Amino acid sequence: MKEIRNVAVIGSGLMGCGIAQVFASRADHAVTLYDSFTPGKAALERILGNLNLLEAKGVMTEEEITAILARVAPCETLAQAVAAADLVVECIPEQMELKQDLFAELERLCGPETIFATGTSVMSVTEIGAKVRSRHRLVGTHFWNPPYLIPLVEVVRSEYTDPAVVDATMEVLRRCGKHPVRVNRDVPGFLANRLQHALWREAISIVENGIADAASVDEAIRLGFGLRLPILGPMENADMVGTDLTLAIHTYILPHLENAPSPSPLLVERVRKGELGFKSGQGFQTWSPQDIEASRKRLINYLIDVLYQKN
């Protein structure tokens, strides 16, 4: 397939701006950005804020920042944004009909070789493409927040996606410094969110059943098996300890783990009471404005240190 050089990003929220930044990091890419609600100047300022964080940590120069921003062109219309696009990445709200209508419009506006990518984190890529005739060119690209830092991108093949489209998408992501993984089946949650929320379900259940409090759950993960995860995933770990031991452990413990098919009553109650976490200052734990700011800064600084300074 044609090599991807021109990338259009539709939606300039936190994810859209971060993804535009990722593609603009390549000197041979031209990136257009369109959002029907967010002015182009505000989108560029958001990208600049990300880049300034990297500069403050000493991993990017002022010259590199100027070059990246110069490769991002906000557009006033969707047609203008996608006119020359080899790849269009959708980053609009998680509303099925909204996404379906956008891709139907993109099919009208774009050339026959343009690849369409949906940035959905959980929705069916196949269903998103229901109104598209050329469904073979639609693929899922699930970036993780913040997308300009987290290496992983899940590349999800729908029931109709051409394997060549998956290959081309993975190649351009590699060129941008991302680590794409191929997801062979279009299932709810794809790959990593299925793993993440299986853990979250058990974590919330532990709090709900009085086994440990929320802070202790987080500490057990961060200071226990979580320390191994960047270099030792569960499948390798199972082979390391032996599949026979893994079987013995699972035979005993799996009947005792949470397997509810619906959200935890504790979680439902928190939301019903307006205890929404950082949004309200109270969730499973209490959060002051200072706590919230410190948590966010701690995450960004950690990611930059791991990805840039400790390679």
C-alpha positions as CSV (number, residue, x, y, z in Angstrom):
1,M,0.0,0.0,0.0
2,K,1.0,3.7,-0.4
3,E,3.3,4.8,2.4
4,I,1.6,7.0,4.9
5,R,2.9,10.6,5.0
6,N,-0.2,12.8,5.4
7,V,-2.2,12.2,8.5
8,A,-5.5,13.9,9.5
9,V,-6.7,13.8,13.1
10,I,-10.4,14.4,13.7
11,G,-11.0,15.7,17.2
12,S,-8.7,17.9,19.2
13,G,-9.3,16.9,22.8
14,L,-6.6,15.4,25.0
15,M,-6.3,12.3,22.9
16,G,-6.6,14.0,19.5
17,C,-4.0,16.6,20.3
18,G,-1.6,14.0,21.7
19,I,-2.1,11.8,18.7
20,A,-1.5,14.7,16.3
21,Q,1.7,15.4,18.2
22,V,2.8,11.7,17.8
23,F,2.5,11.8,14.0
24,A,4.0,15.3,13.8
25,S,7.1,14.0,15.6
26,R,8.3,12.6,12.2
27,A,10.0,15.2,9.9
28,D,8.5,13.5,6.8
29,H,4.9,13.8,8.1
30,A,2.3,16.5,7.5
31,V,-0.6,16.5,10.0
32,T,-3.9,18.3,9.7
33,L,-6.2,18.7,12.7
34,Y,-10.0,19.3,12.7
35,D,-12.5,19.8,15.5
36,S,-15.9,21.4,15.0
37,F,-15.9,22.8,18.6
38,T,-12.2,23.5,19.5
39,P,-10.5,26.4,17.8
40,G,-7.2,25.6,16.1
41,K,-5.2,28.0,18.3
42,A,-6.5,26.2,21.4
43,A,-5.4,22.8,20.0
44,L,-1.9,24.0,19.2
45,E,-1.6,25.5,22.7
46,R,-2.6,22.1,24.1
47,I,0.1,20.4,22.0
48,L,2.6,23.1,23.1
49,G,1.8,22.4,26.7
50,N,2.7,18.7,26.2
51,L,5.9,19.6,24.4
52,N,6.9,22.1,27.1
53,L,6.7,19.3,29.7
54,L,9.2,17.4,27.7
55,E,11.5,20.4,27.3
56,A,11.3,21.0,31.1
57,K,12.5,17.5,31.7
58,G,15.4,18.0,29.3
59,V,14.3,15.5,26.6
60,M,13.3,18.0,23.9
61,T,14.8,21.2,22.6
62,E,13.0,24.5,21.7
63,E,14.0,23.9,18.0
64,E,12.3,20.4,18.0
65,I,9.2,21.9,19.5
66,T,9.0,24.6,16.8
67,A,9.5,22.0,14.1
68,I,6.7,19.7,15.5
69,L,4.2,22.5,15.8
70,A,5.0,23.6,12.3
71,R,4.0,20.2,11.0
72,V,0.5,20.5,12.5
73,A,-2.1,22.5,10.5
74,P,-5.5,23.1,12.1
75,C,-8.3,23.3,9.6
76,E,-11.6,25.0,9.5
77,T,-13.5,22.3,7.7
78,L,-13.5,18.5,7.7
79,A,-13.1,18.5,3.9
80,Q,-10.0,20.6,4.1
81,A,-8.5,18.4,6.8
82,V,-8.8,15.2,4.9
83,A,-8.3,16.3,1.3
84,A,-4.8,14.9,1.0
85,A,-4.9,12.4,3.9
86,D,-3.3,9.0,3.6
87,L,-4.6,8.1,7.1
88,V,-7.5,9.6,9.0
89,V,-7.6,9.0,12.8
90,E,-10.9,9.6,14.5
91,C,-10.8,10.9,18.1
92,I,-14.3,12.1,18.6
93,P,-16.6,11.2,21.6
94,E,-17.5,7.6,22.3
95,Q,-21.0,7.8,20.7
96,M,-21.7,5.0,18.2
97,E,-23.9,6.9,15.8
98,L,-21.6,10.0,15.8
99,K,-18.7,7.8,14.8
100,Q,-20.7,5.9,12.2
101,D,-21.8,9.1,10.5
102,L,-18.3,10.6,10.5
103,F,-16.9,7.6,8.7
104,A,-19.7,7.6,6.2
105,E,-18.9,11.3,5.5
106,L,-15.1,10.5,5.3
107,E,-15.8,7.9,2.7
108,R,-17.5,10.6,0.5
109,L,-14.6,13.1,1.1
110,C,-11.5,10.9,0.8
111,G,-9.8,9.0,-1.9
112,P,-10.2,5.2,-2.3
113,E,-6.8,4.4,-0.8
114,T,-7.2,6.5,2.4
115,I,-7.0,4.4,5.6
116,F,-9.6,5.1,8.2
117,A,-8.7,4.5,11.9
118,T,-11.1,4.8,14.8
119,G,-9.6,5.7,18.2
120,T,-12.3,4.0,20.2
121,S,-11.1,2.4,23.4
122,V,-13.9,-0.2,23.8
123,M,-16.5,0.0,21.0
124,S,-16.8,-2.5,18.2
125,V,-14.7,-1.4,15.2
126,T,-17.0,-3.6,13.0
127,E,-20.1,-1.8,14.2
128,I,-18.5,1.6,13.8
129,G,-18.0,0.9,10.2
130,A,-21.6,-0.2,9.6
131,K,-22.4,2.8,7.3
132,V,-19.2,2.5,5.3
133,R,-19.2,0.7,2.0
134,S,-15.4,0.2,1.8
135,R,-15.2,-1.5,5.3
136,H,-11.9,-3.2,4.4
137,R,-10.0,0.1,5.0
138,L,-11.3,0.8,8.5
139,V,-9.1,-0.3,11.4
140,G,-9.0,0.3,15.2
141,T,-6.1,2.3,16.7
142,H,-6.5,2.4,20.5
143,F,-3.9,4.8,21.9
144,W,-3.5,5.0,25.6
145,N,-3.6,8.3,27.6
146,P,-1.4,10.3,27.4
147,P,-0.8,9.1,23.8
148,Y,2.4,11.1,23.3
149,L,4.0,9.1,26.2
150,I,2.4,5.6,26.4
151,P,4.1,3.5,23.7
152,L,1.3,0.9,23.2
153,V,-1.2,1.2,20.4
154,E,-3.7,-1.6,19.9
155,V,-4.3,-2.1,16.2
156,V,-7.7,-3.9,15.9
157,R,-8.9,-5.8,12.9
158,S,-12.6,-5.7,12.3
159,E,-14.5,-8.5,10.6
160,Y,-13.8,-6.8,7.2
161,T,-10.3,-5.1,7.6
162,D,-7.8,-5.9,4.9
163,P,-4.7,-7.4,6.5
164,A,-2.6,-4.9,4.3
165,V,-4.4,-2.0,6.1
166,V,-3.4,-3.5,9.5
167,D,0.2,-3.9,8.3
168,A,0.4,-0.3,6.9
169,T,-1.1,1.1,10.1
170,M,1.4,-0.8,12.3
171,E,4.3,0.3,10.1
172,V,3.5,4.1,10.4
173,L,3.0,3.7,14.2
174,R,6.4,2.1,14.5
175,R,8.0,4.9,12.5
176,C,6.5,7.3,15.0
177,G,8.1,5.5,17.9
178,K,5.0,3.7,19.1
179,H,4.7,0.0,19.9
180,P,1.7,-1.4,18.1
181,V,0.3,-4.8,18.9
182,R,-2.0,-6.7,16.6
183,V,-5.5,-7.6,17.9
184,N,-6.9,-10.3,15.7
185,R,-10.5,-10.3,16.9
186,D,-12.8,-7.3,17.4
187,V,-14.1,-8.0,20.9
188,P,-15.3,-5.5,23.6
189,G,-12.2,-4.0,25.3
190,F,-9.9,-5.4,22.7
191,L,-6.7,-6.6,24.5
192,A,-5.3,-4.3,27.2
193,N,-8.6,-2.9,28.5
194,R,-9.9,-6.5,29.1
195,L,-6.8,-7.1,31.2
196,Q,-7.0,-3.7,33.0
197,H,-10.7,-4.0,34.0
198,A,-10.4,-7.6,35.1
199,L,-7.8,-6.3,37.6
200,W,-10.0,-3.3,38.5
201,R,-13.1,-5.6,39.1
202,E,-11.1,-7.6,41.6
203,A,-9.5,-4.5,43.2
204,I,-13.0,-3.0,43.8
205,S,-14.3,-6.3,45.1
206,I,-11.5,-6.5,47.6
207,V,-12.5,-3.1,49.0
208,E,-16.2,-3.9,48.9
209,N,-15.8,-7.1,50.8
210,G,-13.6,-5.5,53.5
211,I,-10.5,-7.5,52.7
212,A,-8.4,-4.3,52.4
213,D,-8.9,-0.5,52.0
214,A,-8.4,1.3,48.7
215,A,-5.0,2.7,49.5
216,S,-3.7,-0.8,50.5
217,V,-4.9,-2.3,47.3
218,D,-3.0,0.3,45.3
219,E,0.1,-0.2,47.4
220,A,0.0,-3.9,47.0
221,I,0.0,-3.6,43.2
222,R,2.5,-0.7,42.9
223,L,5.0,-2.3,45.4
224,G,4.3,-5.9,44.6
225,F,3.8,-7.6,41.3
226,G,3.4,-4.3,39.6
227,L,7.1,-3.7,39.8
228,R,7.7,-6.7,37.6
229,L,5.1,-5.9,34.9
230,P,7.2,-3.6,32.7
231,I,9.7,-6.5,32.1
232,L,7.7,-9.6,33.0
233,G,4.1,-10.0,31.6
234,P,1.7,-12.7,33.0
235,M,2.2,-15.2,30.1
236,E,6.0,-15.2,30.5
237,N,5.6,-15.3,34.3
238,A,3.4,-18.3,34.0
239,D,6.0,-20.1,31.9
240,M,8.7,-18.9,34.4
241,V,7.1,-20.5,37.4
242,G,5.8,-23.4,35.4
243,T,2.4,-24.1,33.8
244,D,1.9,-26.9,36.3
245,L,2.2,-24.5,39.3
246,T,0.0,-22.0,37.5
247,L,-2.7,-24.7,37.1
248,A,-2.4,-25.7,40.7
249,I,-2.8,-22.1,41.9
250,H,-5.7,-21.4,39.5
251,T,-7.5,-24.6,40.6
252,Y,-7.5,-23.4,44.1
253,I,-8.0,-19.6,43.8
254,L,-10.2,-19.0,40.7
255,P,-13.4,-20.1,42.5
256,H,-12.8,-17.4,45.1
257,L,-12.1,-14.5,42.7
258,E,-14.7,-11.9,41.6
259,N,-16.6,-13.0,38.5
260,A,-19.6,-10.7,38.5
261,P,-20.9,-9.8,35.0
262,S,-22.1,-6.4,36.2
263,P,-20.5,-3.4,37.9
264,S,-19.8,-3.6,41.6
265,P,-22.6,-2.4,43.9
266,L,-20.0,-0.3,45.7
267,L,-19.0,1.4,42.5
268,V,-22.7,2.0,41.6
269,E,-23.3,3.5,45.0
270,R,-20.3,5.8,44.8
271,V,-21.6,7.2,41.5
272,R,-25.1,7.5,42.8
273,K,-23.9,9.6,45.7
274,G,-21.8,11.9,43.4
275,E,-18.5,10.5,44.7
276,L,-16.8,10.7,41.3
277,G,-13.1,10.6,42.3
278,F,-11.0,13.5,41.1
279,K,-14.0,15.2,39.6
280,S,-15.7,15.7,43.0
281,G,-12.8,15.2,45.5
282,Q,-14.3,12.0,46.8
283,G,-14.3,8.5,45.3
284,F,-12.9,5.4,46.8
285,Q,-10.5,7.8,48.6
286,T,-10.6,11.5,49.5
287,W,-8.7,13.9,47.1
288,S,-7.9,17.6,47.8
289,P,-7.0,19.8,44.9
290,Q,-3.3,19.5,46.0
291,D,-3.6,15.7,46.0
292,I,-5.1,15.7,42.5
293,E,-2.4,17.9,41.1
294,A,0.3,15.9,42.8
295,S,-1.1,12.6,41.4
296,R,-1.2,13.9,37.8
297,K,2.3,15.4,38.0
298,R,3.7,12.2,39.5
299,L,2.3,10.2,36.7
300,I,3.6,12.4,33.9
301,N,7.1,12.7,35.5
302,Y,7.3,9.0,36.0
303,L,6.4,8.2,32.4
304,I,8.9,10.7,31.1
305,D,11.6,9.4,33.3
306,V,10.9,5.8,32.3
307,L,10.6,6.4,28.6
308,Y,13.3,9.0,28.0
309,Q,15.8,9.2,30.8
310,K,16.2,5.6,31.8
311,N,16.2,3.8,28.4
